[in-house]
Amino acid sequence: MGQLVRVPANETQRLLAVRSLNAIHSGPTPELATLAELARGVFETPYAAINIIDEDWQRIAGQAGLKIAECSRDMSICTRVVFDDELLVLPDLTEEPELKTAPFVLDDPYFRFYAGAPVRLENGLPVGAFCILDQRPRQFSLNEEQSLRRFAQIASALLRLQKTNLLMGIAENGLRAAAMTDPLTRFFNRSALEAVVDGALSTAVATGSNFGVLYLDMDGFKSINDRFGHNVGDEVLCEASVRIRSVLRADDIVVRMGGDEFAIFVPDSPDKNALVSLSERLLAAFRAPFAVDGVSIFARLSIGAALAPHDGATRIPLLKNVDSALYQAKAAGRDRVAVFNALDA
């Protein structure tokens, strides 16, 4: 029924409003489906729905009664409601020249009556329609028209609330992520140990998987701060974070434990040999000097390694043991990795 409507001048802004809704991505919502069920009872009709008109498609945000599949917007009568931005009542679809041969009129579900009212967001742009359909022709009274408009207003409010909740959820997630992020290196900070690491570790232990941890300490970093100042020290840390990222997988979790110390948690590590191999790549990455303001600065690594659940099934004993391994690496001359061994502890 593309010939029934023309694209309005504000279609770009309207589509932006449509895409701000979570409803068109997550499917029908319980609240809107309940509202459609209520309308179906009030109007004594076999079908009621809240439809969202996207660029090419009619999306169902909520429906009740007959189960109708989503369709092209060119096939949707709701498209006309949206583009005309006004209530539309069609008492008998078989008397509408552009609709009397439509599949949904000639074939199952054999619709004969349609009424729809615009559903709008806070900017007033219509994003969809609250519609009812019947399998028999019928007249629609002024009171019924007013009731349908009110249902559309409630649906609009629910969509606006859904959008607000979505945005608040995004903001909350952003704030939570910011609270767990070290602003200098963009790695996690220590607050992520409980929020992120504990869950990943417990899942690994419960499923019988290994979970590796490396504890990194930059050798001589204190002297860099003392000699060149904290600004240079910060630049070295930023470059150190780049070098660490260049070696790790996307699933590895890095936490800046404080100062020049980092913990790297390695899910699904095959064994301690894999941790040693990863450590060797990190050591190699830090053997090149850091160039800051034309000055070459060396800050190599000492690394301790441990593997859960063998070296600890929870975070506190695991970190205690990997710290012990780090101490062994430092005692053995630095610029190396030491693997935790309970016999040496």
N, C-alpha and C positions, 0 to 999 in steps of 0.2 A: 504493500500500500504506500509505496514511496511517493506516489503522485498526490497523496492527501496533504502532505506537509512540505514546507520549505525550511531550509536551515536558517535559523535566526542569526542576526548580526552579532549577538553576544555568545555564539556557540563556543568559542575558545574559552571564555571565562566560565561558561556553564560546565564544560568538560573538566576544567581544573577543579571546580566544586565537586563534581562527581567523583573524581579520583582522590579527593581528600577523605572520602568515606571508606571505612574499613569494610562496610557491608558488601561491596561489590567484589571483594577479594575472598571473604571468608564464608560466603553463602548466606542463606536465610538465618535470621537471628530469632531466638525464642520469643523475645518481647514483641517483635513485629508480627510474628506468626500468631501469637495470642491475640493481638489487636485485630488481625485479619479474621480470626475465628469469631471474635466478638461481632465484627461487622457482618459476617455471614449470617449470624443469628438475628441481628437487628433487621437486616434487609431481606431475610428469608430467601437467600440465594445460594446456589450450589458452589459458588466460587468467589473468593475475595483475595486480593493480593496487593502488596506494595512493591512496585516495580521501579527499578532504576534504569534510566536510559543512558547508556554509555555511547561511545563514538560509533560503534557498529552493532551493538548488541543490547538486548533487554535483559537485565539481571533481576533475579527475584530476591528481594530483601526479606520477604515474608509472605506466606500464602496459606490458605485454609480451604478445605473442601477437596475438590478435584485436584489431582496432581498434574500440573502443567509444566512442561519443560521450558527452559529459557529459549529465546529465539532471536533472530535478526531483528533489529529495530525497525526495519522496513516492513516487517510483518506485524508489528505491534501497534495497536490502536493507542496505547499509552504515549507513543511518540507524538501523536497529534496533540494530546493534552499538554505535554511538556512544551512543545514548540509554540502552541497558541497561548499557553500559560493561562488556561481558563477551564472551568468545568465543561465536560462534554457528556451529553446524554444521547444515546442512539437507541430509540425504543425498539426498532426491528432492523437487525443487520441485513436481512434479505432485501430491504428496501433501499439500502445504500449502494449506489452504482459501483463504487470502488471496492466494496466489501462482500457483496452478495455471492461472489465466486471464490472467496477466500477459503483455504483448506479447513480452517477451524469453524467455518459456517456450513460448508457442504458436507464435511466429514466429522467424525468424532473429534471434539466433544459437542458439535452441533450448537454452537452459541448463536443466540438470536438477539440478546440484549446486552448493552454495554453502558456503564457510567463510570467516569473517572474524574478525579480532582487533583490538581497539582500538589506535589510535595516539594517543599522548598527548604534550603539551608538558610543560615543567618543573613547571608548577603541578598536574600530574596530571589536568587536564581532558582528556577525549577529544575530539580534533578531527577524527578520521577513522578509517578502517579499512584494514587490510592484508587483501585478500581474494583468494581463488582461486575460479574457477568452471570447471565442466566440463560437457560436453554429454552426459554419461552419469551415471546415479546411481552413487554410490560410498559406501563406508563410510570413516570417518576414524578412524585408530587414535589411541591416547593419545600415542604418539611423534610422530605427524603434528600433533596439536594443539599439543604443546609446541614443535615446530619452527615452526609458524605464529606462535605467541606470540613466539618469538625474532626472527623476521623483522619482526614489528610493533615490537619493541623497537629493532631497528636502524633501521627507518624513522623511529621517534620521535627517535632520536639525530640522524639526518640532518636532520630538520626543525628540531630545536633548533639544530643547527649553522648551518643556513641562516638562521634567524632572527637568531642572534648575528652572523653575517657581515653581514647586512643592517643591523643596528643599528650595528655597527662602521663600516660604510661611511658611514652617515648621520653618525655622530660625526666621522669623518675629514673628510668634506666640510665639516661645520660648522667644524672647527678650521682647515681650509685657508681657508675663506671669512673666518673671523675674523682670520687672519694677514694677509689682503690688504685688510682694511677699516680705514679711518681711524675711530677711535672717536668723534671729535667730529662730523664731518660725515656719517658713514656712507657716504661715497664710497670707492672703491678707494684704496689707498695705492700708493707707488711699486713695491712688489713685484709688483703686478698688471701692470706694464708688460711684463715677460717672460712671466708666466703667462697673461695674458688678451689684451693688446693685440697682442703679436707674432703670435700665431696668427690673430687676426682680420685683421690687416694683410696677412699673407702669403697668406691665403685670397683676400682682395680682389684682390691683385696677380695671383695665379695665374689668377683667373677674369676678369680684365680689367675689374674694377669700380674705381670711384674710392673713395678712403678719405680723408675730410677730418679735419683736426685744428685745433682752436682752442686758443690758449694765453691764459689769463685772468690778469690781475694786478689786485688791488684797489688803486686809487690812494689813498694816504694812510693805509693800514692801520697802518703803523708808528707814526704819530702817535696813532692811536686807542689802541694799547697803552700808549704813553708817557704819554698824558694821563689815560686812564680806568682803566688796568690791564688785565691779561690776562684777568680774568673777563669784563669787558665785551667785550674783543676776541673771546673765545670765543663769546659770545652773538651778536655780529655775524656770525661765521663760520657759526654754525648757521643763522641767518636767510638768509645768503647761499646756503647749500646748498639751502634751500627754494626760493629764487627761481630758482636754476639748474635745479632739477628741474621747475619749473613751465613752463619753456620747451622742455625737451628731449623727444625721443621715448624710448620704452622701450628701444630698441636702442642708443641712444647710450651711450658708456662715459665716465664721469667719473673722473679720477684727481686726488686732491689731491697735488700735487707737493711741497708743503711750504709752511708759513706761509700766505700769502694767495694762493698761485698754484695754478691748476687747469688741467689739460689735458682737453679734451673731444674724444673720438675719434668721428667720425661715419661709420658704414658707409654705403655706397651713396649718398654725396653726389653729386647730379647734376653739379655744377660749382662754381666758386668763387663765382658769384653766389648760390648756395644757402647757402654758408658766410657770405657777407656778410649775407644776410637773417636767418640764425640769430643772427649776432652783433648785429645791430641790435635784435633782440628781447631779447637779454641785456643790452645797454646800457640799453635802456628800463627793464628790470626793476630795474636798480641805480641809476637816477636818483632814485627815491624815497628819502627818508631812512630810516635804521634807527632805530627807537624802542627805546631801552634805558633802563630806570629813569626814564622821563619825559624823557629827553634825546634830541634828534634828532641823529643822527650820519650824515654823508655819507661813503660809500665807493664811488666809481664804478669803472668798469672801463676797462682798456686791453686790447685783444684783438689777437693776431696770428693769421693764418689761412694755412693751406697745404693742398695737395691732393696726395695720393699717387695714382698713382706719379710724376706729373709733377715734384713737388717733393721726391721721395725715395721710394724703393721699400722702404726698411727704416726702422725706428724711429729710429735715431740720426741719420741725415742729415735725416729729416723733422722731428724735434724741433729740430735745429739751425736749420733754415730757418724754422720757425714762431717760434722765439725771436727770430730776426732781424727778422721781421715785427712782433713785439711791441715790440721796441726802436724801430722806426719809428713805431708808434702813440704811444708815449710821447714821442718826440722831436717829433711833430707837435702835441702839446698834450693828450694823454690823452683819456679819455672818447670813444674812437673805435676803429675796427677798421682794421688795415692788412693787406693781402694780400701774401704773399711774391711778390717778383718778382726773378728771378735777376739781372736787369740792375741792380737797386738794391743787391744784396748786396755 
